[in-house]
Amino acid sequence: MTNGNAQLAALADPTRRAVFELVAEQPRSVAEITRALTVTQSAVSQHLKVLREARLVRAKPKGASNIYHIDPDGLAALRAELDRFWSKTLAAYKVAVEQTQEET
Protein backbone atom coordinates (compact mmCIF):
# COMPACT_ATOMS: atom_id res chain seq x y z
CA MET A 1 0.00 0.00 0.00
CA THR A 2 1.46 3.35 -0.99
CA ASN A 3 1.77 6.00 1.66
CA GLY A 4 -1.13 7.98 0.19
CA ASN A 5 -3.31 4.87 0.25
CA ALA A 6 -2.33 4.16 3.86
CA GLN A 7 -3.27 7.70 4.77
CA LEU A 8 -6.62 7.48 3.01
CA ALA A 9 -7.28 4.15 4.73
CA ALA A 10 -6.42 5.72 8.08
CA LEU A 11 -8.88 8.55 7.45
CA ALA A 12 -11.65 6.20 6.26
CA ASP A 13 -12.73 5.50 9.83
CA PRO A 14 -15.15 8.26 10.98
CA THR A 15 -13.85 8.34 14.56
CA ARG A 16 -10.25 8.45 13.42
CA ARG A 17 -11.14 11.26 11.02
CA ALA A 18 -12.73 13.13 13.95
CA VAL A 19 -9.53 12.67 15.97
CA PHE A 20 -7.50 13.97 13.02
CA GLU A 21 -9.79 16.98 12.61
CA LEU A 22 -9.47 17.86 16.31
CA VAL A 23 -5.68 17.73 16.06
CA ALA A 24 -5.83 19.77 12.84
CA GLU A 25 -7.76 22.51 14.69
CA GLN A 26 -5.05 22.72 17.34
CA PRO A 27 -2.45 20.45 18.95
CA ARG A 28 -4.05 18.33 21.68
CA SER A 29 -3.28 15.67 24.26
CA VAL A 30 -5.03 12.29 24.38
CA ALA A 31 -7.07 13.52 27.37
CA GLU A 32 -8.25 16.62 25.46
CA ILE A 33 -9.25 14.52 22.46
CA THR A 34 -11.06 12.02 24.68
CA ARG A 35 -13.07 14.81 26.34
CA ALA A 36 -14.18 16.06 22.90
CA LEU A 37 -15.36 12.63 21.69
CA THR A 38 -17.62 9.87 22.95
CA VAL A 39 -14.92 7.18 22.95
CA THR A 40 -12.55 5.85 25.60
CA GLN A 41 -9.03 7.10 26.11
CA SER A 42 -7.77 3.67 25.04
CA ALA A 43 -9.70 3.98 21.75
CA VAL A 44 -8.31 7.47 21.15
CA SER A 45 -4.79 6.15 21.73
CA GLN A 46 -5.37 3.36 19.20
CA HIS A 47 -6.68 5.83 16.63
CA LEU A 48 -3.68 8.09 17.20
CA LYS A 49 -1.37 5.11 16.72
CA VAL A 50 -2.88 4.44 13.29
CA LEU A 51 -2.65 8.13 12.39
CA ARG A 52 1.00 8.21 13.51
CA GLU A 53 1.82 5.11 11.47
CA ALA A 54 0.19 6.77 8.45
CA ARG A 55 2.33 9.87 9.12
CA LEU A 56 -0.71 12.12 9.56
CA VAL A 57 0.07 13.15 13.14
CA ARG A 58 3.12 13.17 15.35
CA ALA A 59 3.57 13.39 19.08
CA LYS A 60 5.71 15.83 21.00
CA PRO A 61 6.38 15.07 24.66
CA LYS A 62 5.17 17.68 27.12
CA GLY A 63 5.58 16.78 30.76
CA ALA A 64 4.03 13.39 31.45
CA SER A 65 1.94 13.36 28.26
CA ASN A 66 2.25 13.78 24.52
CA ILE A 67 0.77 16.59 22.50
CA TYR A 68 -0.35 15.53 19.04
CA HIS A 69 0.29 17.76 16.03
CA ILE A 70 -0.35 17.38 12.32
CA ASP A 71 2.66 15.87 10.55
CA PRO A 72 3.31 18.38 7.75
CA ASP A 73 5.46 15.95 5.74
CA GLY A 74 2.81 13.25 5.80
CA LEU A 75 0.07 15.73 5.00
CA ALA A 76 2.10 17.01 2.05
CA ALA A 77 2.45 13.43 0.77
CA LEU A 78 -1.31 12.94 1.06
CA ARG A 79 -1.92 16.20 -0.80
CA ALA A 80 0.45 15.13 -3.58
CA GLU A 81 -1.36 11.79 -3.89
CA LEU A 82 -4.74 13.54 -4.10
CA ASP A 83 -3.39 15.99 -6.70
CA ARG A 84 -2.14 13.05 -8.83
CA PHE A 85 -5.50 11.32 -8.48
CA TRP A 86 -7.49 14.37 -9.55
CA SER A 87 -5.15 15.13 -12.45
CA LYS A 88 -5.64 11.60 -13.83
CA THR A 89 -9.38 11.69 -13.18
CA LEU A 90 -9.89 15.06 -14.85
CA ALA A 91 -7.77 14.01 -17.85
CA ALA A 92 -9.89 10.85 -18.26
CA TYR A 93 -13.06 12.93 -17.96
CA LYS A 94 -11.82 15.30 -20.68
CA VAL A 95 -11.15 12.36 -23.03
CA ALA A 96 -14.62 10.92 -22.34
CA VAL A 97 -16.31 14.27 -23.03
CA GLU A 98 -14.34 14.77 -26.26
CA GLN A 99 -15.23 11.25 -27.45
CA THR A 100 -18.92 11.89 -26.72
CA GLN A 101 -18.79 15.16 -28.67
CA GLU A 102 -17.17 13.43 -31.63
CA GLU A 103 -19.87 10.75 -31.64
CA THR A 104 -22.71 13.28 -31.75
C-alpha positions in Angstrom: 0.0 0.0 0.0 1.5 3.4 -1.0 1.8 6.0 1.7 -1.1 8.0 0.2 -3.3 4.9 0.2 -2.3 4.2 3.9 -3.3 7.7 4.8 -6.6 7.5 3.0 -7.3 4.1 4.7 -6.4 5.7 8.1 -8.9 8.5 7.4 -11.6 6.2 6.3 -12.7 5.5 9.8 -15.1 8.3 11.0 -13.9 8.3 14.6 -10.2 8.4 13.4 -11.1 11.3 11.0 -12.7 13.1 14.0 -9.5 12.7 16.0 -7.5 14.0 13.0 -9.8 17.0 12.6 -9.5 17.9 16.3 -5.7 17.7 16.1 -5.8 19.8 12.8 -7.8 22.5 14.7 -5.0 22.7 17.3 -2.5 20.4 19.0 -4.0 18.3 21.7 -3.3 15.7 24.3 -5.0 12.3 24.4 -7.1 13.5 27.4 -8.2 16.6 25.5 -9.2 14.5 22.5 -11.1 12.0 24.7 -13.1 14.8 26.3 -14.2 16.1 22.9 -15.4 12.6 21.7 -17.6 9.9 22.9 -14.9 7.2 23.0 -12.5 5.9 25.6 -9.0 7.1 26.1 -7.8 3.7 25.0 -9.7 4.0 21.8 -8.3 7.5 21.1 -4.8 6.1 21.7 -5.4 3.4 19.2 -6.7 5.8 16.6 -3.7 8.1 17.2 -1.4 5.1 16.7 -2.9 4.4 13.3 -2.6 8.1 12.4 1.0 8.2 13.5 1.8 5.1 11.5 0.2 6.8 8.4 2.3 9.9 9.1 -0.7 12.1 9.6 0.1 13.1 13.1 3.1 13.2 15.4 3.6 13.4 19.1 5.7 15.8 21.0 6.4 15.1 24.7 5.2 17.7 27.1 5.6 16.8 30.8 4.0 13.4 31.5 1.9 13.4 28.3 2.3 13.8 24.5 0.8 16.6 22.5 -0.3 15.5 19.0 0.3 17.8 16.0 -0.3 17.4 12.3 2.7 15.9 10.6 3.3 18.4 7.8 5.5 16.0 5.7 2.8 13.3 5.8 0.1 15.7 5.0 2.1 17.0 2.0 2.4 13.4 0.8 -1.3 12.9 1.1 -1.9 16.2 -0.8 0.4 15.1 -3.6 -1.4 11.8 -3.9 -4.7 13.5 -4.1 -3.4 16.0 -6.7 -2.1 13.1 -8.8 -5.5 11.3 -8.5 -7.5 14.4 -9.6 -5.1 15.1 -12.4 -5.6 11.6 -13.8 -9.4 11.7 -13.2 -9.9 15.1 -14.9 -7.8 14.0 -17.8 -9.9 10.9 -18.3 -13.1 12.9 -18.0 -11.8 15.3 -20.7 -11.1 12.4 -23.0 -14.6 10.9 -22.3 -16.3 14.3 -23.0 -14.3 14.8 -26.3 -15.2 11.2 -27.4 -18.9 11.9 -26.7 -18.8 15.2 -28.7 -17.2 13.4 -31.6 -19.9 10.7 -31.6 -22.7 13.3 -31.8 
